[in-house]
Amino acid sequence: MLRKIKSALKDNAGMGVIEVILIIVVLIGLVIIFKGQITSLVNSILSKITTQANRI
């Protein structure tokens, strides 16, 4: 019984999935926090692309 518990604690097979999920959660949180700044930045970049494309 004790061997099974020790082997279960030493098994790290699921650690990669947990790390990826945590990274995704942090990125989603950052997007939610900085949504206004990201939107204005993208709009600014797209307007500059449009004006410079019209010059060509």
C-alpha positions in Angstrom: 0.0 0.0 0.0 2.8 2.4 1.0 4.6 1.6 -2.3 1.6 2.5 -4.4 1.3 5.9 -2.6 5.0 6.6 -3.1 4.9 5.7 -6.8 1.8 7.9 -7.3 3.6 10.8 -5.7 6.7 10.3 -7.8 4.7 10.0 -11.1 5.1 13.3 -13.0 3.3 12.3 -16.2 0.5 14.9 -15.8 2.7 17.8 -14.8 3.1 19.1 -18.4 -0.7 19.4 -18.9 -1.1 21.3 -15.6 1.7 23.7 -16.6 0.1 24.3 -20.0 -3.3 25.0 -18.4 -1.8 27.4 -15.9 0.0 29.3 -18.6 -3.2 29.6 -20.6 -5.1 30.8 -17.6 -2.4 33.5 -16.9 -2.5 34.6 -20.6 -6.3 34.9 -20.6 -6.1 36.9 -17.4 -3.6 39.3 -18.9 -5.8 39.7 -22.0 -8.8 40.5 -19.8 -6.8 43.0 -17.7 -5.2 44.8 -20.7 -8.1 44.5 -23.1 -8.5 48.2 -23.7 -4.8 48.8 -24.4 -4.6 45.8 -26.7 -7.6 46.9 -28.7 -6.3 50.5 -29.1 -2.9 49.2 -30.1 -4.4 46.8 -32.8 -6.6 49.6 -34.1 -3.6 52.0 -34.3 -1.5 49.4 -36.2 -4.3 48.6 -38.6 -5.0 52.3 -39.3 -1.3 52.9 -40.0 -1.2 49.9 -42.4 -4.3 51.2 -44.2 -2.9 54.7 -44.6 0.5 53.5 -45.8 -1.1 51.0 -48.2 -3.2 53.8 -49.7 0.0 55.8 -50.4 1.5 53.0 -52.5 
